[in-house]
């Protein structure tokens, strides 16, 4: 799943209430795009331990949603990290 597909998905929004994210919408979007390859890498490693009948697309959606939520909660004042996760 590409960053564009994630951001254009009707179930994913990069709008967060001002009180939960000190970042602008563009900054949140960049954070998601920059960290999506990391999420896909971790997902690939984790999925190898799930049974074959497990829905890989559902795991990918849950992982991506976790990234989006983490991007909204990210506070650069608490320290600058290379990735959200």
Secondary structure, DSSP 4 states (H G I P E B T S, - for coil): --HHHHHH-TT------TTT-SS-HHHHHHHHHHHHHHHHHHHHHHHTTS-TTS-HHHHHHHHHHHHHHHHHH--GGG---SS--
